Each structure stands twice: as C-alpha cells, then as structure tokens.
Amino acid sequence: MILSWRRASTLSIVLLLGGLASTAQAENEFSREQLEVMAGGCASCHGTDGRLAGAVPAIAGRPASLLESRMLAFKADEVEDTTVMNRIAKGFSDEELAALARHFAENPGPQGDVP
C-alpha cells in the first residue's frame, strides 16, 4: 500500500511540475489577435503597425532587442523626458513587452524596409 502511495505522490508531483512548465510556456506565446489588441494602443502615437514617422519615432522594422530593451527601460523609469511611455509600459508584463517588440520588429518600416 505504501509503495502505491509513493508512486501516486511521485506521479502527482511530475504532473504538477509538467503543468507549471506548460503554463509558463503558454504565457510567453500570444496569438496574432492578442498581439493586435495589445499593439492597438501603440497606434495612437506610433501609427498603425508602428510605421508613423514624425515627432514620435516609427517603431516598425526596428530590431526586437532594441525595442524590448527600450520598453523595459521605460517600465523601470530609466528614461528621462518621457511623456507617457513609462506609464504605458508599466501596464504590460515583461513577456508582453518582448512579444510586442517582436511584433513591431517583424513589420516593415515606414519606407517598406523589412529587417
């Protein structure tokens, strides 16, 4: 009886850890629709798909690593003279910011450039 209980306990732990790993992986993956909703707020200043060029920089086509590090810096209040980006970035998890960075990096830039 004890052997069966140990096996059941071990199996439960394995399943629990496997489930936690699956959940962590799922949190890092966003559907195209989810990304479009998250990116929708960016369009007000950066234009549709991040291509607006002008006083507010275009973000489409820029390297994902640059965009991610910049958004994380906004979130951590490490960028002086920001208007609203520090408050906007704080509304997203680090994983969401990374996903947004990849999303905008994959879009052609204002001149149609693709990274």
Secondary structure, 3 states (H helix, E strand, C coil): CHHHHHHHHHHHHHHHHHHHHHHHHHHCCCCHHHHHHHHHCCHHHHCHHHCCCCCCCCCCCCCHHHHHHHHHHHHCCCCCCCCCHHHHHCCCCHHHHHHHHHHHHHCCCCCCCCC
